[in-house]
């Protein structure tokens, strides 16, 4: 019989952001923690997500003033991406995790029963587990796609040469970010968007991004699906996978050297044996968790893209920390409902909470960046700061569109989380000139509207008259 020391306090499955944060949290709290990763620690964020994509966007932003040829510059971009990954990788490396008290094991793990799992044929016993296996790109069933040269957000980084013609299937944040970057690098980019660009964002914000993409040479076809893909066999010898022709649902044809499929993501739950431990999944295969991040199995927790929550790195980390501390300490701390999000196009779109008026008693306060001194001095007038305001002036959410909008979002997120009012925000001195001025002025604009109410005007008028009489008496 194995001793109690052989039983793992928290078994973490997955070495991406959620797994790493959850494991480090548990280890720091004194729990015996084992993290299992089947390939390499760091997850999508480090290898195929945030780090390479934001490096790509940064490199593409300076393309207009660069004097190298497209192919030369694309090689420079690839070098920058590799360097960024190399610099950040040690933070997520097994050696770093081991130094923090986390035991790291490599292999494929499958749950077999309550409290037991199998790791490459070896039985592992655990008291509690955290599932953090993330997600993977969804591949729609499009006839002919499998015969063409297609990439996803995970494999586009393997391209050694800049594609002359890039067709993107999708219109979400990934499609918009990569589409704009490759357009600036010199690719002829076409986006086939089944619904509309950035469908979850404020429609005026999406319109500004749409116009910016078109300015960078990106062709956007909204309300347009993909019917099928036909490979030009005559081009097979000239390029890996050949040249493809993408047939759109409106009958238009779009030649492509490379097709980027950016049509969403699926949770990685297949083959984990979650049914063996009583973990329920939703209709999309995502792990269902309660506000404390516990699954339907009392000793199994989950966090990150594998759950039904939004797929953001910051959400994965925060939720995993909550799940791990709840698991090893026996507490039931709930996750916050305030989740900020940013699309890193140029301009950026940053939002939190509702972005439009929701029901009776809510209102909107908007300041356009054409009125912002900082935006005017930098020639970046397109954009705005918009607050969604509820009863009593409480800030419910909002949208910021402009350069570095994500940097201004923190203040808005705090205001929503702490249930602050526009009067609270208006009462904070902001540095001038900054893009945050617009957020502040949106709050001042709403708070100042109170002065236009009849009863407030009457009170103010009375106070002015009283002060006038007092000053007059004192001066006699």
C-alpha positions as CSV (number, residue, x, y, z in Angstrom):
1,X,0.0,0.0,0.0
2,X,1.3,3.5,-0.9
3,X,1.8,6.0,1.9
4,X,-0.1,9.2,2.2
5,X,3.0,11.0,1.0
6,X,2.7,9.3,-2.4
7,X,-0.8,10.8,-2.9
8,X,-0.8,14.1,-4.8
9,X,-2.7,17.0,-3.1
10,X,-3.4,18.7,-6.5
11,X,-2.9,17.1,-9.8
12,X,-2.8,19.7,-12.6
13,X,-3.5,18.5,-16.1
14,X,-2.1,21.0,-18.7
15,X,0.9,23.2,-18.8
16,X,-0.5,26.4,-20.3
17,X,-1.3,29.6,-18.5
18,X,-4.1,28.1,-16.4
19,X,-2.1,25.0,-15.4
20,X,1.0,27.0,-14.6
21,X,-0.7,29.6,-12.5
22,X,-2.9,27.0,-10.7
23,X,0.2,24.8,-10.0
24,X,2.3,27.6,-8.7
25,X,-0.6,28.8,-6.5
26,X,-1.1,25.4,-4.9
27,X,2.6,24.8,-4.4
28,X,3.0,28.2,-2.7
29,X,0.2,27.3,-0.3
30,X,2.1,24.2,0.8
31,X,0.3,21.5,-1.2
32,X,2.1,18.7,-3.0
33,X,1.5,19.6,-6.6
34,X,2.2,17.7,-9.8
35,X,1.7,19.3,-13.2
36,X,1.3,17.0,-16.2
37,X,2.0,18.4,-19.7
38,X,2.0,16.2,-22.9
39,X,4.3,18.4,-25.0
40,X,5.8,21.7,-23.8
41,X,4.9,24.1,-20.9
42,X,3.9,27.6,-21.8
43,X,0.7,26.7,-23.7
44,X,-0.9,28.6,-26.6
45,X,-0.2,32.0,-25.2
46,X,3.6,31.6,-25.3
47,X,4.0,29.5,-28.4
48,X,1.1,30.3,-30.8
49,X,-1.0,33.0,-29.2
50,X,-0.4,36.2,-27.3
51,X,3.4,36.4,-27.6
52,X,3.9,35.7,-31.3
53,X,0.7,37.6,-32.4
54,X,1.5,40.7,-30.4
55,X,5.1,40.6,-31.7
56,X,3.8,40.3,-35.2
57,X,1.5,43.3,-34.7
58,X,4.3,45.4,-33.3
59,X,6.6,44.5,-36.2
60,X,3.8,45.1,-38.8
61,X,3.0,48.5,-37.3
62,X,6.4,49.8,-38.4
63,X,6.3,48.4,-41.9
64,X,5.4,51.6,-43.6
65,X,8.7,53.2,-42.6
66,X,10.9,50.2,-43.2
67,X,13.1,50.1,-46.3
68,X,13.6,46.3,-46.7
69,X,11.8,44.2,-49.2
70,X,8.7,42.3,-48.1
71,X,10.5,38.9,-47.9
72,X,13.5,40.4,-46.2
73,X,11.3,42.0,-43.7
74,X,9.1,38.9,-43.1
75,X,12.3,37.1,-42.2
76,X,13.1,39.9,-39.7
77,X,9.6,39.5,-38.3
78,X,10.1,35.8,-37.8
79,X,13.3,36.5,-36.0
80,X,11.6,39.0,-33.7
81,X,8.9,36.5,-32.9
82,X,11.4,33.7,-32.1
83,X,13.4,36.1,-29.9
84,X,10.3,37.2,-28.0
85,X,9.4,33.5,-27.3
86,X,13.0,32.7,-26.3
87,X,13.0,35.6,-23.8
88,X,9.7,34.7,-22.2
89,X,10.0,30.9,-22.3
90,X,12.2,30.6,-19.1
91,X,9.3,32.0,-17.0
92,X,7.2,29.0,-18.0
93,X,9.9,26.3,-18.2
94,X,9.8,23.1,-16.1
95,X,12.9,24.1,-14.3
96,X,11.3,27.3,-13.1
97,X,8.2,25.5,-12.0
98,X,10.3,22.9,-10.2
99,X,12.1,25.7,-8.4
100,X,8.7,27.0,-7.3
101,X,7.8,23.6,-5.7
102,X,5.9,22.1,-8.6
103,X,6.7,18.6,-9.8
104,X,6.5,18.5,-13.6
105,X,5.8,15.3,-15.5
106,X,5.6,14.7,-19.2
107,X,3.0,12.5,-20.9
108,X,-0.6,11.9,-21.6
109,X,-2.9,11.6,-18.7
110,X,-6.3,9.9,-18.5
111,X,-8.6,9.8,-15.5
112,X,-9.6,6.2,-14.6
113,X,-11.7,6.6,-11.4
114,X,-12.3,9.0,-8.5
115,X,-8.8,9.8,-7.1
116,X,-6.8,7.9,-9.7
117,X,-5.5,8.6,-13.2
118,X,-3.1,6.9,-15.6
119,X,-0.1,8.6,-17.0
120,X,1.5,6.7,-19.8
121,X,0.5,3.4,-18.2
122,X,1.5,4.4,-14.7
123,X,-1.2,4.8,-12.0
124,X,-1.3,8.2,-10.3
125,X,-3.2,8.8,-7.1
126,X,-4.5,12.3,-6.2
127,X,-6.8,14.0,-3.7
128,X,-7.9,16.7,-6.0
129,X,-7.3,17.7,-9.7
130,X,-7.3,20.8,-11.8
131,X,-8.2,20.3,-15.5
132,X,-6.4,23.0,-17.6
133,X,-6.0,21.4,-21.0
134,X,-7.0,24.5,-23.0
135,X,-8.5,24.6,-26.4
136,X,-7.6,24.1,-30.1
137,X,-8.7,25.7,-33.4
138,X,-12.1,24.6,-34.7
139,X,-12.0,23.4,-38.3
140,X,-15.3,23.8,-40.1
141,X,-16.4,21.1,-42.5
142,X,-15.7,22.9,-45.8
143,X,-15.4,20.6,-48.9
144,X,-11.9,20.6,-50.3
145,X,-10.3,22.5,-47.4
146,X,-8.2,19.5,-46.3
147,X,-6.6,19.3,-49.8
148,X,-5.5,23.0,-49.7
149,X,-2.7,24.7,-47.9
150,X,-4.4,26.0,-44.8
151,X,-3.2,27.2,-41.5
152,X,-4.7,28.0,-38.1
153,X,-3.7,30.4,-35.4
154,X,-1.4,27.6,-34.1
155,X,0.4,26.8,-37.4
156,X,0.5,30.2,-39.2
157,X,3.8,30.8,-37.4
158,X,5.4,28.0,-39.3
159,X,5.2,29.9,-42.6
160,X,8.7,30.5,-43.9
161,X,7.6,32.9,-46.6
162,X,5.1,35.7,-46.7
163,X,2.0,34.5,-48.7
164,X,1.2,36.7,-51.6
165,X,-2.6,36.0,-51.3
166,X,-4.0,35.2,-47.9
167,X,-7.7,34.3,-47.5
168,X,-9.0,34.3,-43.9
169,X,-12.2,32.4,-42.9
170,X,-13.5,34.3,-39.9
171,X,-14.0,37.8,-38.6
172,X,-13.2,37.7,-34.9
173,X,-10.3,39.2,-33.0
174,X,-7.7,36.6,-34.3
175,X,-8.9,37.1,-37.9
176,X,-8.8,40.9,-37.6
177,X,-5.4,41.1,-35.9
178,X,-3.6,38.7,-38.2
179,X,-5.4,40.1,-41.3
180,X,-4.3,43.6,-40.5
181,X,-0.7,42.5,-39.7
182,X,-0.3,40.5,-42.9
183,X,-1.9,43.2,-45.0
184,X,0.7,45.7,-43.7
185,X,3.5,43.2,-44.4
186,X,2.4,43.1,-48.0
187,X,0.0,40.2,-48.4
188,X,-3.2,40.6,-50.4
189,X,-5.7,39.7,-47.6
190,X,-9.3,38.8,-48.1
191,X,-11.6,38.1,-45.1
192,X,-14.7,36.0,-45.5
193,X,-16.9,36.7,-42.5
194,X,-20.0,34.7,-42.0
195,X,-21.7,37.4,-39.9
196,X,-19.9,40.6,-39.3
197,X,-16.5,41.8,-38.1
198,X,-16.0,41.7,-34.3
199,X,-19.7,40.6,-33.7
200,X,-19.4,40.8,-29.9
201,X,-18.2,44.4,-29.8
202,X,-19.8,47.8,-30.0
203,X,-21.0,48.2,-33.6
204,X,-19.4,51.7,-34.0
205,X,-16.1,50.2,-32.6
206,X,-16.3,47.4,-35.2
207,X,-16.9,49.9,-37.9
208,X,-13.8,51.8,-37.0
209,X,-11.7,48.6,-37.1
210,X,-13.3,47.6,-40.4
211,X,-12.4,50.9,-42.0
212,X,-8.8,50.6,-40.6
213,X,-8.4,47.1,-42.1
214,X,-9.6,48.3,-45.5
215,X,-7.2,51.2,-45.3
216,X,-4.4,48.7,-44.9
217,X,-5.6,46.9,-48.0
218,X,-7.7,44.1,-46.5
219,X,-10.8,43.1,-48.5
220,X,-13.7,42.3,-46.2
221,X,-16.8,40.4,-47.2
222,X,-19.3,40.3,-44.4
223,X,-22.4,38.0,-44.3
224,X,-20.4,35.7,-46.6
225,X,-19.7,32.1,-45.8
226,X,-17.3,29.6,-47.5
227,X,-18.9,27.1,-49.7
228,X,-15.9,25.0,-50.8
229,X,-12.2,25.1,-51.6
230,X,-10.8,24.0,-54.9
231,X,-7.1,23.2,-55.3
232,X,-5.4,24.4,-58.5
233,X,-3.5,21.2,-59.4
234,X,-1.4,23.1,-62.0
235,X,0.1,25.1,-59.1
236,X,1.0,22.1,-56.9
237,X,4.6,22.0,-58.2
238,X,5.1,25.7,-57.5
239,X,4.0,25.8,-53.9
240,X,3.4,23.4,-51.0
241,X,-0.2,22.4,-51.1
242,X,-0.7,24.2,-54.4
243,X,-2.8,27.3,-55.0
244,X,-6.4,27.2,-53.9
245,X,-9.5,29.0,-55.0
246,X,-12.0,29.7,-52.2
247,X,-15.6,29.7,-53.3
248,X,-17.7,32.1,-51.2
249,X,-21.4,31.7,-50.5
250,X,-22.1,34.8,-52.6
251,X,-20.6,33.1,-55.7
252,X,-17.3,35.1,-55.7
253,X,-14.0,33.3,-56.2
254,X,-10.8,34.1,-54.2
255,X,-7.4,32.7,-55.1
256,X,-5.3,31.9,-52.1
257,X,-1.7,30.8,-51.6
258,X,-2.5,30.2,-47.9
259,X,-5.9,30.0,-46.2
260,X,-6.1,30.9,-42.5
261,X,-9.0,29.3,-40.7
262,X,-10.0,31.5,-37.7
263,X,-13.5,30.2,-37.0
264,X,-13.4,29.7,-33.3
265,X,-11.9,27.1,-30.9
266,X,-12.9,23.8,-29.3
267,X,-12.0,22.7,-25.7
268,X,-9.5,19.9,-25.4
269,X,-11.5,17.3,-23.4
270,X,-11.4,14.3,-25.7
271,X,-9.5,11.3,-24.3
272,X,-9.2,12.7,-20.7
273,X,-11.6,10.2,-19.2
274,X,-13.6,12.9,-17.5
275,X,-16.7,10.7,-17.6
276,X,-14.9,8.3,-15.3
277,X,-14.8,10.9,-12.5
278,X,-18.2,12.3,-13.1
279,X,-17.3,15.6,-14.8
280,X,-20.1,17.1,-16.8
281,X,-19.6,18.8,-20.2
282,X,-21.8,21.2,-22.1
283,X,-23.0,20.8,-25.7
284,X,-19.7,22.2,-27.0
285,X,-17.6,19.8,-24.9
286,X,-16.5,22.5,-22.4
287,X,-16.2,21.6,-18.8
288,X,-19.0,23.0,-16.7
289,X,-17.9,24.8,-13.5
290,X,-19.6,26.6,-10.7
291,X,-18.6,30.2,-9.5
292,X,-15.8,28.6,-7.4
293,X,-14.5,26.8,-10.5
294,X,-15.5,23.3,-9.2
295,X,-16.9,20.8,-11.6
296,X,-19.8,18.4,-11.0
297,X,-17.2,16.1,-9.5
298,X,-16.5,17.4,-5.9
299,X,-12.7,16.9,-6.1
300,X,-12.1,18.0,-9.7
301,X,-11.7,21.7,-10.7
302,X,-11.2,23.3,-14.1
303,X,-9.9,26.6,-15.5
304,X,-9.0,28.3,-18.7
305,X,-10.2,27.6,-22.3
306,X,-11.4,24.1,-21.4
307,X,-14.3,25.7,-19.5
308,X,-17.3,27.6,-20.8
309,X,-15.8,30.9,-19.8
310,X,-14.3,33.4,-22.3
311,X,-11.0,32.3,-23.8
312,X,-8.5,34.9,-22.6
313,X,-5.1,34.4,-21.0
314,X,-5.9,36.7,-18.1
315,X,-9.1,34.9,-17.4
316,X,-7.3,31.5,-17.4
317,X,-4.7,32.7,-14.9
318,X,-7.2,34.4,-12.5
319,X,-9.6,31.5,-12.6
320,X,-6.9,28.9,-12.1
321,X,-5.5,30.8,-9.1
322,X,-9.0,30.8,-7.6
323,X,-9.6,27.1,-8.4
324,X,-6.3,26.0,-6.9
325,X,-6.7,28.0,-3.7
326,X,-10.2,26.8,-3.2
327,X,-9.1,23.2,-3.8
328,X,-6.1,23.1,-1.4
329,X,-7.5,25.4,1.3
330,X,-11.0,24.2,1.3
331,X,-12.6,27.6,0.8
332,X,-15.2,28.6,-1.8
333,X,-14.0,32.0,-3.2
334,X,-16.1,32.9,-6.3
335,X,-14.6,34.3,-9.5
336,X,-15.6,37.9,-10.4
337,X,-18.0,38.5,-13.3
338,X,-16.1,41.5,-14.5
339,X,-13.9,40.3,-17.5
340,X,-12.0,42.9,-19.6
341,X,-11.1,42.1,-23.2
342,X,-9.0,43.7,-25.9
343,X,-8.7,43.3,-29.7
344,X,-5.1,44.4,-30.6
345,X,-5.8,45.9,-34.0
346,X,-4.9,49.4,-34.9
347,X,-6.8,51.1,-33.3
348,X,-7.3,48.7,-30.4
349,X,-10.8,47.9,-29.1
350,X,-11.0,47.5,-25.3
351,X,-14.2,46.7,-23.6
352,X,-15.7,45.4,-20.3
353,X,-19.3,44.6,-19.3
354,X,-22.2,45.7,-21.5
355,X,-21.2,48.0,-24.4
356,X,-24.7,49.2,-25.2
357,X,-27.7,50.4,-23.0
358,X,-29.3,47.4,-21.3
359,X,-32.9,47.9,-20.3
360,X,-34.6,50.8,-18.6
361,X,-32.6,53.2,-16.5
362,X,-29.3,52.8,-18.4
363,X,-27.7,55.5,-20.5
364,X,-24.6,56.1,-22.6
365,X,-21.9,58.8,-22.3
366,X,-19.5,59.1,-25.2
367,X,-16.5,61.3,-25.8
368,X,-15.0,61.1,-29.3
369,X,-11.2,61.2,-29.6
370,X,-11.6,63.9,-32.2
371,X,-12.2,66.0,-29.0
372,X,-9.2,64.5,-27.2
373,X,-6.1,66.8,-27.2
374,X,-3.7,63.8,-27.0
375,X,-5.4,62.1,-30.0
376,X,-5.3,65.4,-31.9
377,X,-1.6,65.9,-31.2
378,X,-0.8,62.4,-32.4
379,X,-3.1,62.4,-35.4
380,X,-5.1,59.5,-34.0
381,X,-8.6,61.0,-34.0
382,X,-10.6,57.9,-35.0
383,X,-12.0,56.3,-31.8
384,X,-14.0,57.1,-28.7
385,X,-14.4,56.4,-25.0
386,X,-17.9,55.2,-24.1
387,X,-19.5,54.5,-20.7
388,X,-22.6,52.5,-20.0
389,X,-24.2,53.9,-16.9
390,X,-27.0,52.5,-14.7
391,X,-29.2,54.0,-12.0
392,X,-27.5,56.3,-9.6
393,X,-24.7,56.9,-12.0
394,X,-23.2,53.5,-11.5
395,X,-20.7,52.5,-14.2
396,X,-21.8,49.2,-15.7
397,X,-19.3,48.8,-18.6
398,X,-18.0,50.5,-21.7
399,X,-15.8,50.5,-24.7
400,X,-12.6,52.4,-25.6
401,X,-11.3,52.5,-29.2
402,X,-7.9,54.0,-29.9
403,X,-4.1,53.6,-29.5
404,X,-3.2,51.5,-26.4
405,X,-6.9,51.3,-25.5
406,X,-6.1,48.2,-23.4
407,X,-3.9,50.3,-21.2
408,X,-6.8,52.6,-20.3
409,X,-9.2,49.6,-19.7
410,X,-7.8,48.8,-16.3
411,X,-9.4,52.0,-14.7
412,X,-12.7,51.2,-16.3
413,X,-12.6,47.6,-15.2
414,X,-11.9,48.7,-11.6
415,X,-14.8,51.1,-11.8
416,X,-17.1,48.4,-12.9
417,X,-15.8,45.9,-10.3
418,X,-16.0,48.3,-7.4
419,X,-19.4,49.6,-8.5
420,X,-18.1,53.1,-8.8
421,X,-20.3,56.0,-10.2
422,X,-19.4,58.6,-12.8
423,X,-19.1,61.0,-9.9
424,X,-16.4,58.9,-8.4
425,X,-14.5,58.7,-11.6
426,X,-15.0,62.4,-12.3
427,X,-13.6,63.2,-8.9
428,X,-10.2,61.6,-9.7
429,X,-7.5,64.0,-11.2
430,X,-6.2,62.6,-14.5
431,X,-2.8,63.5,-16.0
432,X,-3.0,65.7,-19.1
433,X,-2.8,65.1,-22.0
434,X,-3.5,61.4,-22.1
435,X,-6.0,59.2,-23.9
436,X,-7.5,58.5,-20.4
437,X,-8.7,62.1,-20.5
438,X,-11.6,60.9,-22.8
439,X,-12.7,58.3,-20.2
440,X,-12.6,60.9,-17.5
441,X,-14.5,63.4,-19.6
442,X,-17.2,60.8,-20.4
443,X,-17.6,60.5,-16.6
444,X,-17.6,64.3,-16.1
445,X,-20.1,64.7,-19.0
446,X,-22.5,62.3,-17.3
447,X,-22.0,63.6,-13.7
448,X,-22.4,67.1,-15.0
449,X,-25.7,66.3,-16.6
450,X,-27.2,66.2,-13.1
451,X,-26.7,70.0,-12.9
452,X,-29.3,70.3,-15.7
453,X,-32.1,68.9,-13.7
454,X,-34.7,71.4,-12.6
455,X,-34.5,70.7,-8.9
456,X,-30.7,70.8,-8.9
457,X,-30.7,74.1,-10.7
458,X,-33.1,75.5,-8.1
459,X,-30.8,74.3,-5.3
460,X,-27.7,75.7,-7.0
461,X,-29.4,79.0,-7.7
462,X,-30.4,79.3,-4.0
463,X,-26.8,78.6,-2.9
464,X,-25.5,81.2,-5.3
465,X,-27.9,83.8,-4.0
466,X,-27.1,83.0,-0.4
467,X,-23.3,83.2,-1.0
468,X,-23.8,86.5,-2.9
469,X,-25.7,88.0,0.1
470,X,-23.0,86.8,2.6
471,X,-20.2,88.3,0.5
472,X,-22.0,91.6,0.0
473,X,-22.6,91.9,3.8
474,X,-19.0,91.1,4.6
475,X,-17.8,93.8,2.2
476,X,-19.8,96.7,3.7
